[in-house]
Amino acid sequence: MVLNEAELYTIKGGAFSLKTAILVGIGGLITLLVGVIDGYMNPQKCNMRKR
C-alpha cells in the first residue's frame, strides 16, 4: 500500500506536546528533589577502591 502526500500528513503518532513536556519536567524536578533530600538525610561514604 502506498500513501500519497496528503495521507502522510494525517498520520499521528509519537507526538510530544507541551503538556507532556511539562509533566516530564515536573517529574524530573521531583526526582531531583527526592535525591537531594535522600543524600542530605542519609549521607554515605563512597565505596570506590583506590587504584
C-alpha positions as protocol buffer text, in pm:
chain_id: "A"
residue {
  index: 1
  type: MET
  ca { x: 0 y: 0 z: 0 }
}
residue {
  index: 2
  type: VAL
  ca { x: 140 y: 338 z: -100 }
}
residue {
  index: 3
  type: LEU
  ca { x: 23 y: 658 z: 71 }
}
residue {
  index: 4
  type: ASN
  ca { x: 1 y: 986 z: -109 }
}
residue {
  index: 5
  type: GLU
  ca { x: 139 y: 1311 z: 35 }
}
residue {
  index: 6
  type: ALA
  ca { x: -194 y: 1425 z: 184 }
}
residue {
  index: 7
  type: GLU
  ca { x: -240 y: 1093 z: 366 }
}
residue {
  index: 8
  type: LEU
  ca { x: 113 y: 1108 z: 505 }
}
residue {
  index: 9
  type: TYR
  ca { x: 38 y: 1441 z: 676 }
}
residue {
  index: 10
  type: THR
  ca { x: -267 y: 1294 z: 852 }
}
residue {
  index: 11
  type: ILE
  ca { x: -68 y: 1022 z: 1030 }
}
residue {
  index: 12
  type: LYS
  ca { x: -47 y: 1089 z: 1402 }
}
residue {
  index: 13
  type: GLY
  ca { x: 190 y: 916 z: 1643 }
}
residue {
  index: 14
  type: GLY
  ca { x: 483 y: 980 z: 1869 }
}
residue {
  index: 15
  type: ALA
  ca { x: 367 y: 1333 z: 1939 }
}
residue {
  index: 16
  type: PHE
  ca { x: 540 y: 1528 z: 2216 }
}
residue {
  index: 17
  type: SER
  ca { x: 303 y: 1803 z: 2325 }
}
residue {
  index: 18
  type: LEU
  ca { x: 356 y: 2091 z: 2566 }
}
residue {
  index: 19
  type: LYS
  ca { x: 151 y: 1906 z: 2829 }
}
residue {
  index: 20
  type: THR
  ca { x: 383 y: 1606 z: 2805 }
}
residue {
  index: 21
  type: ALA
  ca { x: 691 y: 1828 z: 2830 }
}
residue {
  index: 22
  type: ILE
  ca { x: 556 y: 1998 z: 3143 }
}
residue {
  index: 23
  type: LEU
  ca { x: 475 y: 1664 z: 3308 }
}
residue {
  index: 24
  type: VAL
  ca { x: 822 y: 1527 z: 3226 }
}
residue {
  index: 25
  type: GLY
  ca { x: 981 y: 1844 z: 3366 }
}
residue {
  index: 26
  type: ILE
  ca { x: 781 y: 1825 z: 3689 }
}
residue {
  index: 27
  type: GLY
  ca { x: 867 y: 1456 z: 3727 }
}
residue {
  index: 28
  type: GLY
  ca { x: 1236 y: 1534 z: 3676 }
}
residue {
  index: 29
  type: LEU
  ca { x: 1230 y: 1810 z: 3938 }
}
residue {
  index: 30
  type: ILE
  ca { x: 1054 y: 1584 z: 4188 }
}
residue {
  index: 31
  type: THR
  ca { x: 1313 y: 1310 z: 4126 }
}
residue {
  index: 32
  type: LEU
  ca { x: 1599 y: 1558 z: 4173 }
}
residue {
  index: 33
  type: LEU
  ca { x: 1446 y: 1695 z: 4494 }
}
residue {
  index: 34
  type: VAL
  ca { x: 1394 y: 1347 z: 4639 }
}
residue {
  index: 35
  type: GLY
  ca { x: 1755 y: 1257 z: 4554 }
}
residue {
  index: 36
  type: VAL
  ca { x: 1893 y: 1570 z: 4718 }
}
residue {
  index: 37
  type: ILE
  ca { x: 1684 y: 1518 z: 5033 }
}
residue {
  index: 38
  type: ASP
  ca { x: 1784 y: 1150 z: 5048 }
}
residue {
  index: 39
  type: GLY
  ca { x: 2151 y: 1238 z: 5010 }
}
residue {
  index: 40
  type: TYR
  ca { x: 2130 y: 1501 z: 5282 }
}
residue {
  index: 41
  type: MET
  ca { x: 1936 y: 1282 z: 5527 }
}
residue {
  index: 42
  type: ASN
  ca { x: 2133 y: 962 z: 5458 }
}
residue {
  index: 43
  type: PRO
  ca { x: 2491 y: 1050 z: 5358 }
}
residue {
  index: 44
  type: GLN
  ca { x: 2709 y: 754 z: 5267 }
}
residue {
  index: 45
  type: LYS
  ca { x: 3079 y: 728 z: 5205 }
}
residue {
  index: 46
  type: CYS
  ca { x: 3192 y: 646 z: 4851 }
}
residue {
  index: 47
  type: ASN
  ca { x: 3293 y: 279 z: 4832 }
}
residue {
  index: 48
  type: MET
  ca { x: 3536 y: 309 z: 4538 }
}
residue {
  index: 49
  type: ARG
  ca { x: 3867 y: 130 z: 4574 }
}
residue {
  index: 50
  type: LYS
  ca { x: 4180 y: 337 z: 4529 }
}
residue {
  index: 51
  type: ARG
  ca { x: 4395 y: 229 z: 4238 }
}
